[in-house]
C-alpha cells in the first residue's frame, strides 16, 4: 500500500501586522519546507516553514499561512 498526497490549489494568506486575510493561488508546495503563493495574479510570495506556519515577506510586509488543505489517500495494488 502507498499513500498519495494532494493539495488544494488555493490557501489563505494572512498579513502578520494587520491580520487581513486573502486567498492566494498555490504555485508550488513542498509540505513542511516551502510554499509559493500568487495573490491577485500579480504578487508572488515565497514562504518557508518555521515549524508552526509558513511565513514570508513581500513589499516590506510579513505574511503567514497555514498552507493548502492536504488530502491523503491510501492506495493498494491491483491484482
Order of alpha helices (4+ residues) and beta strands (2+ residues): beta-beta-beta-beta-beta-beta-beta-beta
